[in-house]
Each structure stands twice: as C-alpha cells, then as structure tokens.
C-alpha cells in the first residue's frame, strides 16, 4: 500500500498507510514521527519515503532524529537491534 500525506504541522506515519509514503509539507521545520521501532520486525525495509515538497522534513523515532529528508529526495527506513532494543536506520537515496 501507499499514502500521500500533505501537512502543515508535525505529523505521524502509520504502518496501516503502507510502505511507500509520499510526503509534502506546507511549512518549514516540520517533524514526521515514525511508529515505535520496537513494534516492527528487524530488517525491512519498512518504509520508502519520498519528500515531494519544497521543505526539508525531520524524520524522528520519538525524540531521536533518524534523518533529515531534504526537498525532492527519498529514503528507505529499516529496523535493527541496538543494545537489546530496536531502532531505525535511514538510507537516503
């Protein structure tokens, strides 16, 4: 599945919207919060994100920044194990 998200405020991604999510923000300095990494299986990819807008978007796991998705770029997000917890890693394409 996939989703198109247009937002003028901070927002959250949902697993139910699918793996591919096209993001457009109508304001600068917004944060997109991911579902908790501990709720997902290790590996992935869990999300393919495309920033279709003109503003950078901070992609975060709670209060931890995973990556900053520049305008017009894409990224793949995976989950890995760190010190008996799970965390995201993002690879910008």
C-alpha positions as CSV (number, residue, x, y, z in Angstrom):
1,X,0.0,0.0,0.0
2,X,0.9,3.6,-0.2
3,X,-0.2,7.0,1.0
4,X,0.1,10.7,0.1
5,X,0.5,12.9,3.1
6,X,0.2,16.7,2.9
7,X,0.6,18.5,6.2
8,X,1.2,22.0,7.6
9,X,2.1,20.7,11.1
10,X,4.1,17.9,12.7
11,X,2.6,14.5,11.8
12,X,2.9,10.8,12.4
13,X,3.4,7.9,9.9
14,X,1.1,4.9,10.3
15,X,2.0,1.3,9.3
16,X,-1.5,0.9,8.0
17,X,-0.9,3.5,5.3
18,X,1.6,1.2,3.6
19,X,5.3,1.0,2.9
20,X,5.5,3.8,0.3
21,X,4.6,7.3,1.7
22,X,4.9,10.5,-0.4
23,X,5.3,13.4,2.0
24,X,4.6,17.1,1.2
25,X,4.8,19.8,3.9
26,X,3.4,23.2,3.5
27,X,5.5,24.8,6.3
28,X,9.2,24.6,7.2
29,X,10.9,22.8,10.1
30,X,8.2,20.0,10.5
31,X,8.8,16.7,12.1
32,X,7.4,13.3,10.9
33,X,7.3,10.8,13.8
34,X,7.7,7.1,13.0
35,X,5.8,4.3,14.7
36,X,7.9,2.8,17.5
37,X,10.7,0.7,16.1
38,X,10.0,-1.9,18.8
39,X,6.6,-2.6,17.2
40,X,8.2,-3.7,14.0
41,X,10.3,-6.8,13.0
42,X,14.0,-6.3,12.5
43,X,15.1,-5.8,8.9
44,X,12.8,-4.3,6.4
45,X,12.6,-2.1,4.5
46,X,9.6,-0.9,6.5
47,X,9.1,2.5,4.8
48,X,10.0,4.1,1.5
49,X,9.6,7.9,1.9
50,X,9.6,10.5,-0.8
51,X,9.7,14.2,0.0
52,X,7.6,15.7,-2.8
53,X,7.5,19.1,-1.3
54,X,9.8,22.1,-1.1
55,X,10.7,21.9,2.6
56,X,13.1,19.5,4.4
57,X,11.4,17.2,6.9
58,X,12.9,15.8,10.1
59,X,12.1,12.0,10.3
60,X,12.1,11.0,14.0
61,X,11.7,8.0,16.2
62,X,10.2,9.6,19.3
63,X,12.7,12.4,20.3
64,X,15.6,10.8,18.2
65,X,16.2,12.2,14.7
66,X,16.7,9.3,12.3
67,X,17.4,11.6,9.3
68,X,16.5,14.9,7.6
69,X,14.8,14.3,4.3
70,X,15.7,17.2,2.0
71,X,13.2,18.6,-0.5
72,X,12.9,16.3,-3.5
73,X,14.8,13.3,-2.0
74,X,13.8,9.8,-1.0
75,X,14.9,7.4,1.8
76,X,14.4,3.8,2.9
77,X,14.0,3.0,6.6
78,X,15.0,-0.3,8.2
79,X,14.9,-1.5,11.8
80,X,17.9,-3.0,13.5
81,X,18.8,-4.2,17.1
82,X,20.9,-2.0,19.4
83,X,21.7,-3.0,23.0
84,X,18.6,-5.2,23.2
85,X,16.3,-2.6,21.8
86,X,15.3,-1.8,18.2
87,X,16.0,1.4,16.3
88,X,15.6,2.8,12.8
89,X,18.3,3.4,10.3
90,X,17.5,5.5,7.3
91,X,19.3,5.4,3.9
92,X,18.8,8.5,1.7
93,X,18.5,7.7,-1.9
